[in-house]
Amino acid sequence: MGKNANRLELAGSDFTEDDKDRIVDNVTKMAKMGREAVKVVAKAKAKAKSTYQQPQRVPTFNMIADLENALVAGVGQSFSPWLPEPLEWDADLADDSEQVADIAVINIDECILNLAMENFFKHHMGASMWFRHGRFHRGSNDMMRAIALSRLMGLLRRPSSGSR
């Protein structure tokens, strides 16, 4: 049989010296394996962290520059009227005649460059801009999402029986 053949008979009895040595050896091996695994994981994380570089959004910044050039050429001003100016900590106490900033309305489609630009202006710059997504592109994306959620996408993508 094995080491555990008479385990039910030995239940509750004291450990023998052999049992204690075996348990200490097993725990030592497990601890050593765990330390080695932690070292391997730590090395992999350090290497991944050192080699990772933040991806640049060059196409998004090019799009922002193009939009600013179009504004300067068409309207004669850049983004500055829609970007917030830094306020003093007590600026709201100074005067009751609060001025509401102008809002720029920008129509864009839902390509990733435009969404990244929208995110940059809204969340990083705090700009007074409202981005509208175009009707055609928005409608197309909503329809495709609805078809995908209804699990009918496979029917649309299945080739017809006549085309092989």
N, C-alpha and C positions, 0 to 999 in steps of 0.2 A: 504494500500500500504506500502511502506517502507520509510526509511529515505530519499531516493533520489527520491521521487515521483514527486516533483515539481522542479527538478534540472534544467530543461530548463528555467523555469521562473526565477529561482534564479541566473542563470549564470551572472557573472559580478557584482553581489551584494556583499556587505561586509559580512564577516563571523560573525555569531552571537556568543555570549559567549559560548553557548553549543557546536557549531561547533569547536571553538578554544580549548575548554577543551577536546573534543573527539579526536581531532588531536594530541594534546599534549600527551594524554594518550596512543594513538596508537603508536606514535613515541617513547615514553618512553619504552613501552613494547617491540617494535622491537629492540631498542638499548640494552635492558637488555638481550633479547634472543640472540642477536649477540655476546655480551660479554661472555655469558655463553658458547656459541658454540665455541668461540675462546679459552676459557679456556680448554674445553674438548679436542679440537684438539691439543692445546699446550701440554697438559698432555700426550696425546697419542703419539705425536711426541717425547717428552722427554723420555717416556718409551721405545719406539721403538729404539731410539738412544742409550739408556743405555744398552739395552739387545742385540743389534746387535754386532756381532763379525765378523771380517774380516775372510772369509773362508781361510783355509790354503791349499796350493797347495802341500801337502806332496807327493802325487804320482808323481807330476811333478819333484820335487826336487830329489826324488828317481831315476827317469829316468835320470836326469842330472848326478847324482852320478854314475849310471851304465855306462852311456856313457863315463864319464871321466875315470872310471876304465878300460873300453875297450880300450880307447886311450892309457892309460899308459901301459897296458899289450901288446898292439899290436904295437904301434909306439914308446913308451918310453917317451912320454911327455903328459902333460895335456892340458887344454884349454888356458894356458897363452900366446902362440904365437898369438892367434886370438883375444885376449882381448886388447882394446886400452890402451896405457899408457897415463897418464896425461901429457899434453903439457903446456909449458910456453906460456904466452900470445903473445910473439913475436917470437915463434918458426918458423913461416913461413918466417921470415926475415933473419934467421941465415945462410941459405945455400940454394943454388939452386938445389943441388942434392937430390931431394926428394925421399925417399924410399917408395915404395908401399908395403903395408902389404900383407902377404900371405892370401889366402882365403881358408877356409875349406869348402868343399862341402859335405853336409850331406843328404843322401837319407832317407826320412821318409814317412810313410803313413799319412793319414789325421785323425787319431784318436785325441781326444781332448787333451790327454796328450802331444802328439807330437806338436800340434799346440800351446799349452801353452808354451812348451819349446822353440819353435821357436820365439814366441812373447817375451819371457823373454830375449833370447839372442840378438835379433834384436833391441828391443826398450828400454830395461832397461840396458843392458850391452854394447850395441853398438859394438858387436862382428863382426869381419870380417868373417862371415859365410854365405853361400848360402844354403838354404834348398830346396831340390827338393822333390816333392811329387811323390811317386811311380806310374808307368804307370797304373798298374792294378787298384789300389785303386782310383786313380784320374779319370780314364776312367769310372769306375763304378759310382762314385759320380756325374760326369758330366752327364752321361746317366740318372740317377735317377732325377737329377735337371731338365733336359730337359723334361722328361715325366711328372714331377709334374707341370712345367710351362705350358705345353700344356693341362693340365687338363685331362690327360688320366690315371692318377694313379688309379682311381676307377676301370678302366677296368682290370688292372693288379691284383688288390687285390680282385676282385669279385670271389667267389668260383664257380667252374664249376657246371653244373646242375647235374652231376652224383655223386658228392661227398657230402653226407649229414651226 
